[in-house]
Amino acid sequence: MRFLRVCLCGLLLLPLLGMPACPRSGLAKGLPGNCDSTTNTCTVHINPSGCGINTGEDPQHVPLNYKLKWVLTQTTASSTYGVTFWQYKTPFRDSAGNAQTNVAVGVLSPPLTVDTACVNTGIGCDFPYVVVKGGQKCGDPGVHVDPNAL
């Protein structure tokens, strides 16, 4: 009887063992709808009226070595927009290997890079940034780089 209970408990635990331990590990593989595999580019849309990122693009999931381009959903002549990453946590490096923390809206970023610690997680890494409008912070979305997205 005791053996039967142990076996029954074991059978009940099997489905739980197959569940991902981390919520992000269940991310669907493949490209988001705003990414283009022919150009290895993803476009993130900024809504100037709320100074935020479009629904479904926050955080933006991007494969390793892709480039990002932030664009405005509406043209505006009144303010200059940009994107600023944390100084010590940015997915961009210049040709000399230095961290690049600022990206202008409308300009294609360098390819996304990450360190080996990020690649070894199997689930990628998050890179928070702020949207800047006329020199003032106005949004706090992020980029999730997934080395296994493709």
C-alpha positions, 0 to 999 in steps of 0.5 A: 500500500505504501509503495502504491502511494509513493508511485502515485505521488511520483506520477502526480509530480511528473507534470510539475517537473516539466514546467519551466523554473523561470517565467522567461524561459517559456518565451516563444522562439522566433521574431517579433512582428516588428523585426525583419529577418532580411535586414536583421533589424527590429523597429521600436515605435515611440508614441510622442503623445504619451512618450511611451513605447507601443504595446507589444514592444515593451520590453522589445525582444530582440535576437543577438546581433540584430540592430534596433531602430527607434522611430516616432509613430507621429512626426513632431517638430517640437522635440528631439527624442533619444534613448539612453541605456544604463552606463554599465548595462547596455547591449551596444558597443562601439567599434573600439568595444566601449559601451554605447549608452545613447541612441538617437531616434531614427538612427540604426543602432550597432548590432546587439551584443551581450557578455558570456554570462547573458548567453549562458543563461539560456533565457537572455538578458534585460537591458533597461533604458529610458526614452528622452524627449527634449532632454527629459526622461519620459519613459522606462521600457527595456530590451530583452536580448535572447541569444536563442531567439532564432 
